[in-house]
Amino acid sequence: MPVPSAPLISLTWTDHVTGRQGFLVVDRLVRGVCSGGLRMRPGCTLQEVTGLARGMTMKEALHYDPAARYVPLGGAKGGIDCDPRSPEAYGLLVRYLRAVRPYVEAFWNTGEDLGLTQNVVDRAAAEAGLTSTVQAVYPLLDDAAAARRRLADAFAVEVDGIGLDALVGGCGVAESVLTALDAAGADRGHVRVAVQGLGTMGAATARFLTRAGLTVVAVADIKGTIANPEGLDVEALLAARDAYGTVDRAALRPGDRELPGDAWLAADVEVLVPAAVSYAIDAANQERITARWIAEAANMPVLPEAERLLAARGTTVLPDVVVNSGTNAWWWWTLFGDIGEAPDKAGEAFAYTRRALRALVAELLARAERDGTTPRAAAHALVADRLPRIAERVGR
């Protein structure tokens, strides 16, 4: 059951009102369904969405656990070429969801991604006539009503004023970083971090890494890079963000410096976390990076040629298909009932995520070392190992 060389479905939609385009790519179906978020960003392309859909196939397969109720789904992705800050963005989102409604109803389970929050997606989906953005998976559930209650209860949980759904992905990214550091024998107290993007994933990652004893010395948003070699007050910066992750500069302390937008690349750090857009690190700008590890909190932030050059210089890229897979897996762990019944839902979710990501990253690093290859190549090997087992489990 190899990963297909071409996607199963590839659609381009043109909005009759604005002329803007949206895309849907289904890489593969498992048990007749697939999973993958919907992003909105200016410049989004079919090629980008195709790569993301393939990544979702890998993310799903990598989390296969024969002891779990959750059996991985196929991979898919949606994208809309529009700035989410645009006044026309919401109407465009509603019209896109109306256009793809038959696919969501039949087999595409989707949710928030870059540029969109789950509450916005849910509101637009309701206007488009959808019961839920994950309604296609309901027939696979033992008790759909109970599963929906578990998910709704989980989304209602807040930790320090931030929704659990906005934190669990960053918890997974942080645990991936910590696993790599521990494997290398690094002293967490002397590890510095730069984070590009303070949206959902970047913000949560910065918070968990700081609480684990690492020092965040640089963060970047749409206005530029904020840096302090002694360490930034991450909680103050998070509290000063707007809905799009942009920090109010009035919250900066005297020692904080404002630098150009791409200064995060060259920050004097051990760990670099690109958590914003795809294709952020290319063959040209990778020369500025001195970090020992890059954790791909965003989807596809490091281009292949850049990764090859970085590997030759001793920089390890922890791939997105593992590192940022926690949010997607958390949805399914909750919906299928592997978690979600404990009184402390946040504690249960974080513990399950940490355990799953630590085991997966440890397996990834061990496979890379054994095969003498990169973690990304090791991830592909692990997917190839898991897909036949998933096929046997579901009888296909």
WOHUHU-V41576 format. One record per residue. N is the residue number from 1. OMEGA is omega as a letter, one per 30 degrees, with the letter a starting at -180 (none if undefined). NEAR is the number of other C-alpha atoms within 8 Angstrom. Layout:
N|OMEGA|NEAR, N|OMEGA|NEAR
This chain:
1|a|5, 2|l|6, 3|a|5, 4|a|7, 5|l|4, 6|a|5, 7|l|12, 8|a|8, 9|l|8, 10|a|10, 11|l|7, 12|a|9, 13|l|9, 14|a|8, 15|a|12, 16|a|5, 17|a|4, 18|a|6, 19|l|7, 20|a|9, 21|l|10, 22|a|13, 23|l|14, 24|l|14, 25|l|16, 26|a|15, 27|l|16, 28|l|12, 29|l|11, 30|a|9, 31|l|7, 32|a|6, 33|l|14, 34|a|15, 35|l|13, 36|a|15, 37|l|12, 38|l|14, 39|l|12, 40|l|15, 41|l|13, 42|l|9, 43|l|6, 44|a|12, 45|l|9, 46|l|11, 47|l|6, 48|a|8, 49|l|15, 50|l|13, 51|l|8, 52|l|12, 53|l|15, 54|l|12, 55|l|10, 56|l|15, 57|a|14, 58|l|12, 59|l|11, 60|a|13, 61|a|13, 62|a|12, 63|l|10, 64|l|12, 65|a|7, 66|l|5, 67|a|4, 68|l|8, 69|l|8, 70|l|11, 71|a|9, 72|l|10, 73|l|13, 74|a|14, 75|l|18, 76|l|19, 77|l|17, 78|l|13, 79|l|15, 80|a|15, 81|a|13, 82|l|12, 83|a|10, 84|l|11, 85|a|5, 86|l|7, 87|a|5, 88|a|6, 89|a|11, 90|l|9, 91|l|7, 92|l|10, 93|l|10, 94|a|12, 95|l|10, 96|a|11, 97|l|11, 98|a|10, 99|a|8, 100|a|8, 101|l|11, 102|a|7, 103|l|8, 104|l|14, 105|a|10, 106|a|8, 107|a|11, 108|l|15, 109|a|15, 110|a|12, 111|a|11, 112|l|11, 113|a|10, 114|l|10, 115|a|10, 116|l|12, 117|a|8, 118|a|8, 119|l|6, 120|l|8, 121|a|11, 122|a|10, 123|l|8, 124|l|12, 125|l|15, 126|l|10, 127|l|8, 128|l|11, 129|l|8, 130|l|10, 131|a|7, 132|l|8, 133|l|12, 134|a|11, 135|a|10, 136|a|13, 137|a|10, 138|a|8, 139|l|7, 140|a|5, 141|l|9, 142|a|5, 143|a|6, 144|a|9, 145|l|6, 146|l|7, 147|l|13, 148|l|9, 149|l|8, 150|a|13, 151|l|12, 152|l|8, 153|a|8, 154|l|13, 155|l|9, 156|a|8, 157|l|10, 158|l|8, 159|a|8, 160|l|4, 161|a|5, 162|a|8, 163|l|11, 164|a|13, 165|l|9, 166|a|11, 167|a|13, 168|l|15, 169|l|15, 170|l|19, 171|l|15, 172|l|16, 173|a|14, 174|a|12, 175|l|11, 176|l|14, 177|a|9, 178|l|8, 179|l|11, 180|l|11, 181|a|11, 182|l|8, 183|l|8, 184|a|6, 185|a|6, 186|l|8, 187|a|7, 188|a|9, 189|a|7, 190|a|7, 191|l|12, 192|a|12, 193|l|14, 194|a|14, 195|l|16, 196|l|13, 197|l|14, 198|l|16, 199|a|10, 200|a|10, 201|a|14, 202|a|17, 203|a|12, 204|l|14, 205|l|14, 206|a|13, 207|a|10, 208|l|11, 209|l|12, 210|a|11, 211|l|7, 212|l|7, 213|l|8, 214|a|13, 215|l|13, 216|a|15, 217|l|14, 218|l|16, 219|l|14, 220|l|15, 221|a|13, 222|a|7, 223|a|7, 224|a|12, 225|l|15, 226|a|11, 227|l|13, 228|a|11, 229|l|7, 230|a|5, 231|l|10, 232|l|12, 233|a|6, 234|a|10, 235|l|7, 236|l|8, 237|l|12, 238|l|10, 239|a|6, 240|l|9, 241|l|11, 242|a|8, 243|a|5, 244|l|7, 245|l|11, 246|a|11, 247|l|11, 248|a|10, 249|l|5, 250|a|4, 251|a|9, 252|l|8, 253|a|5, 254|a|4, 255|a|5, 256|a|10, 257|l|7, 258|a|8, 259|l|9, 260|a|7, 261|a|11, 262|a|9, 263|l|10, 264|a|13, 265|a|10, 266|a|9, 267|a|11, 268|a|7, 269|l|13, 270|a|11, 271|l|13, 272|a|13, 273|l|13, 274|a|16, 275|a|16, 276|a|13, 277|l|11, 278|l|9, 279|a|9, 280|a|9, 281|a|10, 282|a|11, 283|a|10, 284|a|6, 285|l|9, 286|l|12, 287|a|6, 288|a|7, 289|l|9, 290|a|10, 291|l|12, 292|l|10, 293|l|11, 294|l|13, 295|a|16, 296|l|17, 297|l|15, 298|l|13, 299|l|12, 300|a|11, 301|a|14, 302|l|12, 303|a|12, 304|a|6, 305|l|8, 306|l|13, 307|l|10, 308|l|8, 309|l|10, 310|l|11, 311|l|11, 312|l|7, 313|l|6, 314|l|7, 315|a|12, 316|l|11, 317|l|13, 318|a|13, 319|a|11, 320|a|13, 321|l|12, 322|a|13, 323|a|16, 324|a|15, 325|a|12, 326|a|15, 327|l|11, 328|a|8, 329|a|10, 330|l|11, 331|a|9, 332|l|9, 333|a|12, 334|a|14, 335|a|11, 336|l|10, 337|l|12, 338|l|10, 339|l|10, 340|a|12, 341|a|7, 342|l|7, 343|l|4, 344|a|6, 345|l|11, 346|l|10, 347|l|7, 348|a|11, 349|l|12, 350|a|10, 351|a|8, 352|l|9, 353|l|13, 354|a|11, 355|a|8, 356|a|9, 357|l|14, 358|l|11, 359|a|8, 360|l|11, 361|l|13, 362|l|11, 363|l|8, 364|a|12, 365|l|11, 366|l|8, 367|l|10, 368|l|13, 369|a|8, 370|a|7, 371|a|7, 372|a|6, 373|l|9, 374|l|10, 375|l|14, 376|l|9, 377|l|9, 378|l|14, 379|l|13, 380|l|9, 381|l|8, 382|l|10, 383|l|11, 384|l|10, 385|a|8, 386|a|11, 387|l|11, 388|l|10, 389|l|8, 390|l|12, 391|l|10, 392|a|8, 393|a|7, 394|l|7, 395|l|5, 396|none|6
